[in-house]
Amino acid sequence: MTDDTLSRPTVHALLADGTTVCIRPVRRDDHDQVQGLYEEMSPENLRLRFFAASRRSAGMAADRACAEPRPGYRVLLAETGGRVIGLAEYDNGGTGATAEISIAVADALHHRGVGTLLVEHLVSAARAEGITTFTADALSENHEVLKLFADLGLRTTRRFEGPEVRCAIALDQSDTYLTAVEERGRAADVASLEPLLRPRTVAVVGAGRKPGSVGRAILHQLHAGRYTGRLFAVNPHASSILGVPCHSSVGALPKTPDLAVLAVPAAAIPDTAEECGKAGVKALLVVTAGLDADQARALLAACRAYGMRLVGPNCLGISNTDPELRLDATFAAGHPRPGTAGVAVQSGGVGIALLDGLSRLGIGVSSFASLGDKYDVSGNDMLQWWESDGRTDLALLHLESFGSPRAFSRTARRVTRGMPVLTVDAGRTEAGRRAAASHTAAAATRTMTRGALFTQAGITATRSVGELLEAAALLHSQPLPAGPSVAIVTNAGGAGVLAADACAENGLELRAPGPELVDDLLAVLPPGAALGNPVDATAAVTEEQLSDCVDRIMRNGGVDAVLVALVPTAVAAATGDDLVRALTHTPGRHPKPIVAVRLEQGLPVELLPTTDGDTVPSYAEPQAAARALAHAARRAAWLARPAGTVPDLDGVETERAHAFVEAFLDRHPDGGWLDPRECAELLGCYGIPQLAWAWADTENDAVLAAERLRGADGRVVMKGHWPGLVHKTAEHAVHLDLRGDSQVRAAFRDLETRFAGLLEGVVIQPLADRGTELFAGVVQDQVFGPLVLFGLGGTATEVLADHAARLAPLTDHDVHDLITAPRCAPLLLGANGARPVDLQGLEQLLLRLSRMASDLPQLAEADFNPVLATPGKVTVLDARVRLLPRTPQDPYLRRLR
């Protein structure tokens, strides 16, 4: 055990079969249980573990595990129901980057993932302590432990030495390892959700005898919805409610329920949850609101102690429309229509709106979860359920918070490759602007952070529930466009103009039809038709002509999608033509999306049935149709691009950086800003290029530094420094264009006089070349992790707010997006015939900044402003870095919230 063993937290995680186990450091009072773990092993398993079947080995192993803490030794236990079921330990003798590992699992718990889960947690702990390799000795016949090592997803080598095998396991956090951990977590998560979302028996605890209670409403929904499993109510004052058998307590039920719905007062929740756990209930749905902190802790403690998954509290409920189940445990007014959209929300009101909207559209719902205060089950859990349920092809989320954004991002990246994942970006504004300690902190809003998460994960983010439904209608009913090119067809010029404006404002392209397409359209459209984009087919167009027109546009290779804007006319009415019918005969013949805009339409969006059994989305506003098409085009582009990779970087000295940070925090236990010399040392660990500079404490030092750094033109710059200085220019703490010793002396005296008591020294630099001034920075979000920002720099960086952001670690694609997203991008790429800046150097700067932030959780913020970009190089002119004492936390480690 290490000195901090007893202070490390206890966590809960899932085994392969969905069972909840506690993973914690060993304590000295665990001795008897640890010894019992070994003593209960079969002689054969003892021999495989200790290379001998001696019973004395059990006592010796327990003595070692539960002894006084010593450096380099760590032991973790797995327990369930208060019983130790597994142990894993490593020892490196207190020095070195290699540690020996051993594992023991209770005989009855083999093949359930206990050992693998313990090793994953040991790997995370070892990495945090600088250990890079595990070694293990095993008998060559110990196939189970050898398979465990081989299946971890880590690079493992074996060396056979007679009857023994020497294994070496590299602890790199590669994508292969993360994918393996992710897959194990997905399987365990889905198994744990079975009792919640596919329960065979449900009990509603707190169903009232009189109408008006939430519990009674949920019982009614379950009963009226014809839930196919066994249904009970718990109420000590009734024998039946709504025809459902009623019992006095959970313990008195004739069959233990998989799922218990708790609708009792907040004060009764902890005891009721405890009663459910003791009775063997596997999942809880808590709709009760208003739990205080003690009640909340007791509820979650009961769930963890008895291995129950929890939805809520303070929620609308859950449903699963599978015809073989028909579970509707909500208090919504109606039953959701069965369908293929998975829905997870935190707000019950938003949930009702989405259930109603999806049912009205005919998309329907596969399963629904109102997560409420989200103590346990989260959006991440639901994504993995939908990925595996065989019914869901569209995922809709409304999440106000994220427990583990980086784990959510990995899950979403995988899931959204197979189905669209849509969300409402809730909480986009801040009530007040917080005082920012740097340009980076000022630029990094929660909106920008969430936007980076959604963009990188391929999630379709909308701004309202209405927009979410608009996009869902198109993604559910139409193929994705191959690109952003849209052709507009209309029977009224004004409607076409509105549609064209909407498409252009949403980033879609309106290309003029080529000569071949023009000839095709002239052959079918009435005289007077305008053959641009929009195509104005005039009010005289017939149903057949419109159908032929759309068909020929669909076949054109330069068109990715078609928007048809229609208005009702007396001409069509007189001839009996139904122009909408022209569209509903078209789908199915072309792999391109088509949408309708009908300005007279009463509902914002509808799905019009087609003759071949499909549907066409129809919108009341051109903006809604254009937004939906733009979302579809962005999804298509994201899917077409291969997954990015995090490039390897040369010249990175991670160990030196860790040592530097530890030394700084030893000197400054509360953290703080690095001075320019410390900044330069840290940036040097990552090969981040800075303009030549020198530090000066005195006037004479400043003169000597200026003589050494003057360029061909003899000019230098002087910048004052003191802790906490953000805006040097705004504080008039910068002197530019200094020539000769006298100007350098005068500048130093000026700073020394005006900032007496503050000034710690000055930085002297040569006057930089002309170029584009940029900004790059990092802010470490406690929840989301490091966020890298980039954009236009200089004194106007906060005024113009021309920034883009991505979450670290950056892939090659992320870096490309960062550079091309800001409005200033044309300046970098070579606008108006100018030479582009050193794009490779810019990419390297951002990748190295990302690597620094990913390596160092203590990096609270870094601010490079300005960064000078020229055709020849990219150089940081001014850098500020703040460190805080933070403990590294593995965002991908398997654990429950």
N, C-alpha and C positions, 0 to 999 in steps of 0.2 A: 504494500500500500504506500502511496505517496502522502506527503504531509497534508495535502488538501483533500484527501480521499473523503473524509467524513463530511466535508462541506459541499461536495458535489451533489447535484440534485438527483432525486429519484424520478425516473420517468416510466411511463407505461407505453407498451408497444404491442403489436399484434403478431401472433404466430401464424403459420401457414393456414391453419383451419379457422382463423378469425378469433381465437381465444386471446383474451387480454392477459399479459404478464407484466409484472413489475421488474424493471432492470435497475439495480442500485449497487453502490459499493458495499463491500462486505463490512460487517461490524464485528467487534471482538465477541459480542454475545451471540454471534451466529455459529460459534464453534460446534455445538452439539448437532445443529442441523446440517452443517457442512460434513461433519464426520458421518452422520446418518446417510447423507446422499451417497457417499462412497461405500458404506457398509451394506447398503441395500442393493448394490450392484451384483450382478451374477459373477461367479468366478471368472468366466470368460471375458466379460467386459472389464473387470479389474485387471486382468492380464494385459488386455489391449491398451488400457490406460497407463499402467505402471510397468509394463513389461514383465510383471510377476503377479501372482494371485494372492500375495500375502495380505492378511487382514490388518496388519500393522500399518500398511500404507495409508489406510483411511485416516487414522489418528495423526500420522505425520503430515498428511496433506492438509488436514484441518488446522493443525498447529501452525503451519507455514502461512496459510491464507488469513488466519485471524490473529496473527502476531502484531506487535507494535508496527506502526507505519515505518517504511524505509524507502529511501530514494530509488526510483526506477522500477518499483514493483507496484502493480495495480491488479486488483481482483474485482470482478463484477459478478453479481448473482442474478439469476432469474428466479422469481418466485410467483406462485399463484395460490390464492387462498391461504396465505401465510406459510406455505411450504416451499422450501428451496428445491427447485427442479433442475437447476443447471448452474455451472460455474465456469468462468473463463478467466485466465490470468496471463499477464506477461511480465517479464523480468529482464532488465538490461543491466543490472548491477549498479545502476545510478549513473552510468556514463555510456556514451556511444549512441549510434543511430540504429543499432540492431537489438531486438529483444526476442527472447524465446517465449513462445506461447503454448498453452495447454488448455484443454477443454474437457469438461465432464458433464454428461447429461443423464438424468434419471432413466433407468431402463425402460419404464413405461411411456416415456415421452420422446423416444426416438422417432425420426422422420416427421416431426412437426415443426421444424425450423428453430428449435431452441438454441442449438449451438451456433447456427448461422447468425441469428439475431445478436447473440452475445459477442460474436467476433466482429460484427459490424460496429458495435458500440466500442469495442476495444480498439479497432482501427481508428475511429474518430478521436478517441482519447490519446492514442499514441501519436497521431499526426500533430495534435496540439502541443505535444511535448518534444517534437523534433525527431521522433523515431520514424525511420523510412523503410525498415524491413522487419518482418517477423520471420523467425525460423521455428521449425518444429520437427521433432523426431517422432516417427511412428513405425510400428511394425508393418511390413509390406502387406500383411493380410488384413490390416485394419482398413478395409475398403470404405467404410462409412466416413471416417475422418479425412481420408485422402480425397474422397468425392466432395466433401464439404469445402476443402481448400480449392479444389479445381473449379467448383461452381461459383466461387465468390465473385468472379469478374475481375480479379486482380492477377497480375502476372506472377505465375508460380513456376518455380523450377524444382526438379527432383533429382536427388543423387542417391543411388542405391548402394548401401554398404552392408553386404551380407543380408540378414533377415530384416534390416531396418532401412527406412527411407528418410533422408534428410531433405526437408522442404524449405524453400526460401520464398517468401511472399513479399513482393514489392508493394508498398502502400500508396502508390500514386493514385490521385483522385481523377482517374481518366473517365472519359465518357462511357467506356465499356463497363467500368465498375458502377457508375451512377445508373446506367441503364439496367444492369442486373439488380441493383438495390431497388430501383423503381418497379421492376417487374415483380419482384418478391412482395413489395409493398402493395402493389395493385391486387394481386391474388389474395393476400391476407385481408385487405380492406373490403373487397367484394364479398368474401366469405363472412366477414363480421356484420355486413349490412343485410344479409339474408333474413334474419329474424325481424329486422325493422321494416324492410320493404317487401318481403314475401312471407309474412307471418302466417302460420297455420292456425293460430289461436290468438285472439285479441281480447283484452279486458279493459273496460273503461272504468277508471276509478274516480268517483266523484260525480257520477251521473245523477242529476236531481230528479225527484218525482214529479215536479211541476215544470211546465215550459219556462224557458228564459235562462236556463243555465247553459254554460258552454259545454259541460260534460254531456248533458242530455242532447244538445244539438249534434255533437259528434257521434253519440250512440245512434241517433236518428239517421245520420248520413250513412253510417256503416250498415244499419239494418235496411234502410230504404234502398241503398245502393246494391243490395243483395250480395254482400260479402260472402264468399264461398267457404271460408273457414268457420271455426267455432267462435261464437261471440258471447261474452259475459259482461255483466255490469257488477260493480262493487258498490253497494250502499247498504249499510246495516239496518236501514229503516224500511226496506221494500223487498218483496219476494220476486217481483219482475218489474221492468220498466220498458214500455213500448213493446211488450211481448218478449223481451230479452230476459233470460234468467238472471236473478240478482243474488249476490252472496254478501256475507257480512264483512269479509276481508279477503285480501289476496291469498292469504294462506288457506282460506276455506274453499277456494275454487276447486272443482273436481278435476281440472286439468291445468297444469302450469302454462300460462300464456307465453308465447314468444314475445309479444309486444304488450306493454301496459301503457295506456293513455292516462296521464295524471292531470285531472282537472279539479284539484282540491285547493284550498287556500294556501298561500305561500308558506305560512307557518307550519303547515302539515306536510310539506314536500319532503324534507329530509327524512322523517320517520317513515313516510310512505315509500320512498325510494329504498330505504334500508329493508323494509318488509318485502318489497319486490325482489331485491337481491337475494335475501335469505330463501325466498320461495323458488328461486331458480329462473326468474324472468331474464330474458336475454337482451331486451331493448326497451327503452323508455321514450315516450313522446310526452313532453311536458309543455302544456299550453298555458299554464299559470304564469302570470306576470307579477312583477313587484317583489322578487326575492331580494333580501338584503345580502350583504357580503357573507355573513356566517351561513345563511341558508344556501347560498350558491356553492360555497366550499363543501358543505355537507352533502349536497346533491351530487356534485362531481366526485367526491370521495367515495360515495356509495357505488356510483357507476364503475369507478376504477377497481374498487375492492372486489366487486362481484362480476366484473367483465361485461357490463351492460353498455351498449352503444346508446347515445342520447341525442335526440333532436329537441332543440329549444334550450331553455324555457322561453316563454313569451312569444308564442308562434301560432300560426293558423292551423298547422297540422300537415299531414302527409297523405299522398294517395298513389295508388298503382292501378292503372286501368286495364291491366292484363285480364282478358275475359275469363281466364281460369281462376282469378283471384277477386277482382272487383273490390279493391280496398279503397275506401274513401273516408279516411279518418281526419276530416277537416270540419270546420264550421262555416264553410262558404255556403252561399245561398243555394247553389245547384251543384250537380255532379259534372266534373269535367268530361268532355267528349273523348273517348278513346282515340289515340293517334300515335304520332311518332316524335313529338317534341318533349324533351326532358326539361323541366323547369325547376330552378332553385332560387329562392329569394330570401332576403332577410326581413323585408317589409310585407306584412300580411296584406295590406291594401294593394301593393304592387302585384302580389300573387293573385289576388282576385281578378285584377284587371287583365293579367296575362292569361289566366285560365279562361276568362270570358272571351277575350280576343281570339285566342287560338281555337276555341270551340266554334266561335262564329265563323272564322275563316275556313273551318273544316280540316285544319291541320291536326287538331286534337293533341292530347297529352299522353305520353307513355307513363311517366311517373313525375310526381311533384313533391317538393319538400320546402316548407316554410321554415327556415333555419332559426329565425328569431334571434336570440342573444348568442347563439352559436357557441355553446360551451364545448361541444364535441364535434358532431358531424358538420362538415363544411362543404363549400363548393367543390373543393378538391375531391372529397369522397364521392360526391354525386357525379362528377365527370367520369370517374373510374367505374362507377356503377353503370352509367349509360353506355360507356365504351364496351361493356361486357354483356348487356342485357339482351342483345339480339333484337330489340324493338325500336331503339331510339336512333334517329338519323339527324337530329337537330337539337342543340343544347342552348337554352336561354338562361342567363344568370342575371341576378340583381344583387350585388354584393357591396355592402357599405364598408367592409373591412376585410383584411386578409391576415390569417394567422401565420402562414409561411409563404410569402409571395414567390420565393425562388423555387420551392417545391411545386407550387401551383403552376408556375410558368412552365416547368418541365412537363408536368402532366398535360397542360393545355396544348403545348407544342405537339405532343404526340396525338392527343385526341382530335385536335382540329385538322389533322391530316386526313382523318376519316370522316369527319362530319363538321359542319359549320358550328362554331361556338360564338354566341352573340351575348353582349352584355349592355346594360345601361351604365354609363359612366357616372355614377352618383357621387355627390359631394365635390363638384368641380370648383366651387368658389371657397374663399376663406373669409371669415367675418372681418378679420383685420390683418394687415400686413405685419408680420413679426419683424422685429429689429434684426437685421441680418449682419453677421460678422464678416461677410465677404461677398464679392460679386457672385460667387457660386451659390452661397446660401440664399442670396436674394433671388436668384433665378430659379432655384429648385423648388417649385411648388408641388403640392401633392398631386395636382392635376397632371403636371408634366411627368411625375414619377409613375402614376397609374397609366398614363398614355404610353410610356416606354414599355411597361409590362405588357399591355395589350398588344402593341405593335409587334414586339419581338416574339410573342407567343402565337401570333396569327389570329387573335381574337377580334371579331367585328364589334367595335365599340360604338354605341349610339348615344344620343344625348337625351332621349326621352323614351317612355314606354311606347308611345305612338310610333316613333321611328324604328324601335326594335321590332314591332309587329310588321311594319312596312318592309323592312329588310328580310324578316323571316318568311313573309309571303313569297318573295321572289326566290330566295334561296331554297325554299321547299319545293317550288313548282317549276323552276326553270334551270336549264344548264348554265354553267358559268360562262361568261364571255371570254374569248381568247385575248382580248385587249380592251382598251378604253374607247374605241371608236363606235359612235352611235349614229344611226340614221334615223331621222325624224320624218314621219309621214303624218299629214293632217288633212282634214277637209275644211279647215278654217285658218286663214293666215295668222290671225291674232293668237290662236292657240298654239300654232307652231312657233311663233316668236317667244311666247312664254316658256315653252319647252326648251327652246334653244338656249335662252338665258339660264334656265335651271341647270341644263347639262354643263354649260361652260363654267358656271359658278361652282360646280361640284367636281371639276377637274376632268370631265369627259371631253373627248375630241369629236368635233363635227367636221368631217372631211367632205369636200365637194365631190359629187359622183363623177366618175370618169366617163369618157365618151361612150364606151361600150354600154355602161349601165344607163346612161341617158337615152341611148337609142332603144334599149330594151323597154324603158319606162314610157317613152313616146308611143310605143306600139300598143300600149294597153290603157293609158290614161286618157281622160277626155280632153278636148281642145281647151287651151288656156291654162293648163297645169304648169306650175312653176317647178322646174327640175333642178333645184339647188339642194341645200340641206339646211332647213327643212324642205321636204317635197310637199308642195301645196297641191293636193289632188283636186281641189275646188269642191264646192258644194254639190256639183253635178256628178261626182264619182259614184259609181254603183257598187253594190256589194261584190260583184264578180271582179270589177276592175280593181277595187281595193285589195282583194285577195290576191290577184295576179301581181299587183305592184309589190306587195309585201313579200310574196314568194320570190320574185326576181331580185329584190334587195337582199333577201336572206341568202341567196346563192352567190352573192358578190363577195369576193375574197377580201375586199377592203372594209367590210362592215363586221363589227363584232356583236352588235345588239341593235334591236329595232324598237323605237318608241313610237306608238301610234296615238296621236292626240285627236280625239273626236268630239264633235258637238252635234246635238240633234238638229236636223234641218227639216223644213217643210218639203224640200225636194225629195229627200229620202223617204219621208212618210208617204208622199204622193205616189212614188213608184213601188212602194212595198219593200224597199231595200233595208236590210238590217246590217248596218256597217259593223256592229260589234260581232255579229255572226261570222263575218269575214275573218276575224281574228281567231275565233274559236274553232275554225276549220283548219287553220294554218299549223298550229303546234304539232309536234311529233314528226314533222318531215325534215326538220333542220336542227342541228345541234347548236343553235344559238338562242339566246334569250329574247323574248318579246314581251313588252309591257304595254298596257293601255293607260291612257289618261282620259277620263270622262269628267269634264268640268261640272256637269250636272249631278254627278254621283252623290248620294246622300252620305255614305260611309267613307271614311278616309281611305280604306283599302278593302277590296273584295277579291276573291278568287273565282273567276268565271269558268264554269265547266266547259270542256271541249268535247268534240264528238269522239275523240279517241280515248276518253277517260282521264285526260290530264286536266290541268287548270292554267289559266292565264291571270296574272295579277293585274288588277285595275285600280288606278289611283284617282282621287278627286283633285289632286294638285300636281302640277308638273314637278315642283320641287321634291315631293315625296317620291315620285318615280325616279327622278335623277339621283336622289340620295341612295335609293336602293340599288340602282345600277352601279353607282360608284362603289358601294360596299362590295358588290359582287365582283367588280373588276379588281379591287384590291385583294380580295381573297384569292382570285385566280392567279394574280401576280405572285402572291406569297406562296401558293402551292407549287407554282412553276419553278420557283427558285430552290435549288438544293439547300439542305440544311447547312448553315455556316459552321466554320471550325475556328477555334481559338488558335491563332498562329503561334509557333514557337518563336521566342525572342532570344537573340544572343546578347551577351554582355550584361545579363541580369544577375545580381548578387543578392539573392533572397536572404540567405543566412546573415550576411553583413547588415542588411536592412533591419532584420529582426533584432540583431544585437544593438544597432543604433537606437531603435525605438525603445528597447528595454532600458538602455542606459539613460536616455532622455527622461523616461518616466520615473526612473529611480531618483533622478535629480529634481524632477517636478511631479510629485505624486498626483497632483490634481490635473496634470496635463497643461497644455498651453501652446502658444504660437512659437514656431522655430524662428530663430534669427536667420539672417541671410546666409551666414556660414553653415549653419545646421541644415538649412534648406538645400544648399548646394551639395552637401555630403549625401543627403537622402536621395536627391535626384540623380546623383552620380551612381548610386546603387542600381538604378534602372536605365542608365544610358540616356537620360533626358537632356537634350542639348540646351545650355544656357549661354547667353552672350557673356563674353569675358567681363570680369568685374573684380573689384578689390574693396576690402573693408578698411575704413579709416576711423580711428578714434579721435584723432587730433588734426589740427589744421595742417601741420607739417606732413603727417601721414597722407592726408588728402592730396597734397601737392606732389608727393613722391608717386602716389598711385596714378595720378593724372599723367605724369610724365611717362610712366610705363605703359599706359593704356591708350594714349593718343594715337589716332589713326593718321592717315596721310594728310587729312585736313586739319589735324591738331585740336579737334573739338572733343569735349567730354560732357557727360551728364552726371549730376550729383543728386542723389535721393536720400532724404532723411529717413531714419528708422527708429521706431519705438514700438513696443508690444501693443497690438490692437489697432495699429494704423491700417485703415482700409483704403481710403481714397487719397492717395498722395497728392494728386493734382488738385482736388477740391480743398485740401488742407494747405495748398501752396508749399508743399514740402519737396518740390522738385525744381532744380535749376537746369535748364537746357543750354546747349550751345556755348559752353564755357571754353574760352580761349586764353591761354597763358596762365602763369602762376597767380597773378594778381586777381583775376576773376575767380579762380578756384578758392583763393583765400577769402575773398569777399563773400562768396556763396556760403562757405562753411560758417563764417561769422554770423551771417544772416540767420541761418538755421539754428545755430547755437543760441542766438539771442531770442528769437521768437519762440523757440520750443525748449527754453530752459526748464530743467526738471523732468523733461520727457525724453529728449534726444539721447539715444544710446550710442550713436555713431552714424556714419554715412556710407553709402555704396557709391563707388565711382565706376562708370562704364564709358566705353567709347560711344560716340553718337552713332546710333544704328542707321543702317541703310534705309532707303525708302522701300516700302512694301505694304502689304495688306495687314492691318492689325486685327488679330483674332483673339478669341478668349477660349480657354479650355479649363475645366475644373472637375472636381469630384466632391460630392457631399455624401456622407455615410448615413443612410436612413436606418434607424434601429430595426425597422420591420422589413423594409424592402432590400436592404443591403446597399452597396455602393452604386451611385448614379453618376454617370459621366455626362458632362454638359459641354457643348461646343457651339460657337457662333461668332458673330461680329464682336470685336473687342475694342479696346481703347476707352476713352472717357465716356462714350455714348452707349456702352454695353447694356446698362440697365435701362436707359431711356428708350432705346430702340427695341430691346428685348428680342433680338433676332437670334434665338437659341434653339437647339435641338438636344435631345437627351436619350440615352440608352442605359439600361442596367448592365453593370459589369458582372462577369467577364465579357468583354466585347469579342464577337466573332468578326471574321473578315467582312461579312455582309453588314454587320452593325456599324462598322467603321465607315464603310461606303455610304450607308444611310445617313450617318452623322454629318459627313462632309457635304452631302448633296441636299440635305433637308433645309438648312437655313436659307433665308432670302438672299443672303450674300454669296451663295454658291457660284453664280456666274462669274463673280470676281476671281474666284479661285480656279475655275476651269478655263479661263481665258476669254473674257467677254470683249467684244468689239476689236478683235484682232490682237489683243494683248496676249503675251505668253502666259500659260498657266503657272501657278505656283508649284513648288516641289510637293506634289501630291503624295509621293511615296514617303517623304519625310513627315508629312502631316499625318499619314496613316500610322507611321511608327510612333509618333508622339502620343497619339490617342491610345494606341495599343499598350504602350509602356505606362501611361497614366492609369489605364484600366488594370494592368498587372499589379501596379503598386497598390491600388485600392483593394484589389482582391487578396493580395498577400497580407495586408496590414489592416485588420479590423480597427486598430487604434487610430487610423487616419480619419479624423472627423471631417475635415474638409481640406481641399487643396485648390488654390486659385492661381492660374497662370494668366496674367493679363498685364500688358499685351503679349501675345505670341506673334512674332513677326514672320510672315510668310512671303518669300520671294521665289522667283524661278529657280534659284540656286540652292536654297536651304530653308529650313524652318527652325526658328530659335526662340526660346523663352527669354523675354526681356525682364520680366518681373514675376517672382513666385512667392506665394505665401502658403504655409502648411500649418495645420493645427492638429495636434495629437491629444487623445484622451485615453485614460486607462480603461480599456474595454476588453472583456474576455472573449476570445474567439468562440463562435457557436456554429456548429455544422448545420447548415440549412437543409441538407439532404438526409440527415440521420433519421431513421425510422422511429417515430414516436408519436403518440397521440397528443392532442392539444392539452 
